[in-house]
Amino acid sequence: MVAIKNTEVDSFLARPSPIQPIVLVFGPDAGLVRERVDAIINASVDDPRDPFALVRLEGDTLASEPSRLAEEADTVPLFGGRRAIWVKAGGRNFASAVETVLQTPPADCRIIVEAGDLRRNAPIRVVCERAKSAAVIACYADGDRELNRLVDQEMRAAKLNIAADAKTALVSLIGGDRQASRSEIRKLALYAHDTGSVTLEDVLAV
């Protein structure tokens, strides 16, 4: 098992390792889980909108048809190009489907499993954590360090400066879900886009 550390996540998302073709992304922060899943998908296929490049499967379906995952992973794309399979976990146990693929990992297909908060003994987590060909990324709520970084990232993208007191106030008001936090920061940036900088008054107004 390769547990990706927080300091290594960004580099892994930009270039997922070919020796870990199966990636489990899970955690209580649903927004962060989805953001990281999207990043891995975008790094794994040329066009995520192409149904031949990105196959979407439900974990509950695989619980009833466990052989389907291996069949999809071994499918040769009709028009060539890179392929990925996106599995969304549900309420049923589909660990056997993933375990079969882990025995003979695909060479030309990446499998991304998106899950919510998983206990240590959750079957899909246990299976992936035992396998050398699987990478496991846990997504927990952002702390102050991550939120400050997120604010800086969005302010740079919007070409805005943010006052220290405004940043402190903003960080205290967001968190818990990465996508919701990013959305609120972008809303603030849009509000202040003509001014060149974000003030405490802007934060309180938004």
C-alpha positions as CSV (number, residue, x, y, z in Angstrom):
1,M,0.0,0.0,0.0
2,V,1.2,3.5,-0.8
3,A,-0.5,6.0,1.6
4,I,0.0,9.4,0.0
5,K,1.1,11.9,2.6
6,N,-0.4,15.4,2.6
7,T,2.9,16.9,1.4
8,E,3.0,14.5,-1.6
9,V,-0.7,14.8,-2.7
10,D,-0.3,17.7,-5.1
11,S,2.6,16.0,-7.0
12,F,0.7,12.7,-7.1
13,L,-2.5,14.4,-8.4
14,A,-0.5,16.1,-11.2
15,R,1.2,12.9,-12.2
16,P,-0.3,9.7,-10.7
17,S,2.2,6.9,-10.4
18,P,1.9,4.2,-13.1
19,I,2.9,1.6,-10.5
20,Q,-0.2,2.4,-8.5
21,P,-2.9,2.1,-11.2
22,I,-5.7,1.8,-8.5
23,V,-6.3,4.8,-6.3
24,L,-8.7,5.0,-3.4
25,V,-9.7,8.5,-2.4
26,F,-11.9,8.7,0.7
27,G,-12.7,10.8,3.7
28,P,-15.3,12.9,5.5
29,D,-14.5,16.0,3.4
30,A,-16.7,15.2,0.4
31,G,-15.6,18.3,-1.4
32,L,-11.9,17.5,-1.1
33,V,-12.5,13.9,-2.1
34,R,-14.3,15.0,-5.3
35,E,-11.7,17.7,-6.1
36,R,-8.9,15.1,-5.8
37,V,-10.8,12.5,-7.8
38,D,-11.4,15.1,-10.6
39,A,-7.7,15.9,-10.6
40,I,-6.7,12.3,-11.0
41,I,-9.2,11.7,-13.7
42,N,-7.9,14.8,-15.6
43,A,-4.4,13.5,-15.3
44,S,-5.4,10.0,-16.5
45,V,-7.4,10.6,-19.6
46,D,-7.3,13.0,-22.5
47,D,-11.0,13.9,-22.4
48,P,-13.1,13.1,-19.3
49,R,-16.2,13.8,-21.3
50,D,-15.4,10.9,-23.7
51,P,-17.4,7.8,-22.4
52,F,-14.9,5.5,-24.2
53,A,-12.0,7.1,-22.2
54,L,-13.7,7.4,-18.8
55,V,-16.0,4.6,-17.7
56,R,-18.3,5.4,-14.7
57,L,-19.4,2.6,-12.5
58,E,-21.3,2.4,-9.2
59,G,-19.9,0.4,-6.4
60,D,-23.3,-1.1,-5.7
61,T,-23.4,-2.5,-9.3
62,L,-20.0,-4.1,-8.8
63,A,-21.2,-5.7,-5.6
64,S,-23.7,-7.7,-7.8
65,E,-21.3,-8.0,-10.8
66,P,-17.8,-8.1,-9.4
67,S,-16.3,-9.4,-12.7
68,R,-17.4,-6.3,-14.5
69,L,-14.5,-4.2,-13.1
70,A,-11.8,-6.5,-14.4
71,E,-13.6,-6.8,-17.8
72,E,-13.7,-3.0,-18.1
73,A,-10.1,-2.6,-17.0
74,D,-9.0,-5.1,-19.7
75,T,-11.0,-3.5,-22.5
76,V,-8.9,-2.2,-25.3
77,P,-10.2,1.3,-26.3
78,L,-11.8,1.4,-29.7
79,F,-10.0,4.6,-30.8
80,G,-6.9,4.2,-28.7
81,G,-5.8,6.7,-26.0
82,R,-5.7,6.5,-22.3
83,R,-8.5,5.0,-20.2
84,A,-9.8,5.3,-16.7
85,I,-12.6,3.8,-14.6
86,W,-14.3,5.9,-12.0
87,V,-16.1,3.9,-9.3
88,K,-18.4,5.7,-6.8
89,A,-18.8,3.7,-3.6
90,G,-22.3,3.2,-2.3
91,G,-23.6,1.2,0.6
92,R,-22.7,-2.3,-0.6
93,N,-19.4,-4.1,-0.4
94,F,-17.6,-4.4,-3.7
95,A,-14.1,-5.1,-2.3
96,S,-13.9,-8.5,-4.1
97,A,-14.2,-6.7,-7.5
98,V,-11.2,-4.5,-6.6
99,E,-9.3,-7.3,-5.1
100,T,-9.5,-9.3,-8.3
101,V,-8.1,-6.4,-10.3
102,L,-5.3,-5.9,-7.8
103,Q,-4.1,-9.4,-8.4
104,T,-3.3,-8.5,-12.0
105,P,-3.2,-4.7,-12.1
106,P,-4.1,-3.1,-15.5
107,A,-1.2,-1.7,-17.5
108,D,-3.2,0.8,-19.6
109,C,-6.1,1.8,-17.4
110,R,-6.4,3.7,-14.1
111,I,-9.1,2.9,-11.6
112,I,-10.2,5.6,-9.2
113,V,-12.5,4.7,-6.3
114,E,-14.3,7.5,-4.7
115,A,-15.6,6.9,-1.2
116,G,-16.9,8.7,1.9
117,D,-15.5,8.4,5.4
118,L,-14.3,4.8,5.8
119,R,-13.6,3.0,9.1
120,R,-10.2,1.3,9.3
121,N,-11.8,-2.1,8.9
122,A,-14.0,-1.1,5.9
123,P,-13.4,-3.9,3.3
124,I,-12.5,-1.6,0.4
125,R,-10.0,0.2,2.5
126,V,-8.4,-3.0,3.9
127,V,-8.0,-4.4,0.4
128,C,-6.4,-1.3,-1.0
129,E,-4.1,-0.7,2.0
130,R,-2.7,-4.2,1.7
131,A,-1.8,-3.9,-2.0
132,K,1.4,-2.5,-3.4
133,S,-0.3,-1.5,-6.6
134,A,-2.8,0.7,-4.9
135,A,-2.5,4.3,-3.7
136,V,-4.7,5.5,-0.8
137,I,-5.5,9.2,-0.3
138,A,-7.3,10.2,2.8
139,C,-9.3,13.5,2.8
140,Y,-9.9,15.2,6.1
141,A,-11.2,18.7,6.8
142,D,-8.7,21.5,6.0
143,G,-6.9,23.1,8.9
144,D,-5.7,26.7,9.1
145,R,-2.5,25.9,7.1
146,E,-4.5,24.3,4.2
147,L,-7.1,27.1,4.3
148,N,-4.5,29.8,4.2
149,R,-2.9,28.1,1.2
150,L,-6.3,27.8,-0.5
151,V,-7.0,31.5,0.0
152,D,-3.5,32.4,-1.4
153,Q,-4.1,30.2,-4.4
154,E,-7.5,31.7,-5.2
155,M,-6.3,35.3,-4.6
156,R,-3.4,34.7,-7.0
157,A,-5.7,33.3,-9.6
158,A,-8.0,36.4,-9.3
159,K,-5.0,38.7,-9.2
160,L,-6.0,40.2,-5.9
161,N,-4.2,41.0,-2.7
162,I,-5.9,40.3,0.7
163,A,-5.3,42.2,3.9
164,A,-4.0,40.2,6.8
165,D,-7.0,40.9,9.0
166,A,-9.3,40.0,6.1
167,K,-7.5,36.7,5.5
168,T,-7.7,35.8,9.2
169,A,-11.4,36.5,9.3
170,L,-12.0,34.6,6.1
171,V,-10.1,31.5,7.3
172,S,-12.2,31.5,10.5
173,L,-15.4,31.4,8.5
174,I,-14.7,28.6,6.0
175,G,-13.5,25.0,6.3
176,G,-15.2,21.6,6.6
177,D,-15.7,21.1,2.9
178,R,-13.1,22.0,0.3
179,Q,-15.4,22.7,-2.6
180,A,-17.7,24.9,-0.4
181,S,-14.6,26.8,0.9
182,R,-13.3,27.3,-2.6
183,S,-16.7,28.5,-3.8
184,E,-16.9,31.1,-0.9
185,I,-13.4,32.4,-1.7
186,R,-14.3,32.8,-5.4
187,K,-17.5,34.5,-4.5
188,L,-15.4,37.0,-2.4
189,A,-12.9,37.4,-5.2
190,L,-15.7,38.2,-7.6
191,Y,-17.1,40.8,-5.2
192,A,-13.8,42.6,-5.0
193,H,-12.5,42.0,-8.5
194,D,-12.6,45.7,-9.5
195,T,-10.7,46.9,-6.4
196,G,-7.4,45.0,-6.6
197,S,-7.5,44.0,-3.0
198,V,-9.8,42.3,-0.4
199,T,-10.5,44.1,2.8
200,L,-12.0,42.9,6.1
201,E,-15.2,44.9,5.1
202,D,-15.4,42.8,1.9
203,V,-15.2,39.6,3.9
204,L,-17.9,40.7,6.3
205,A,-20.1,41.9,3.5
206,V,-19.9,38.7,1.5
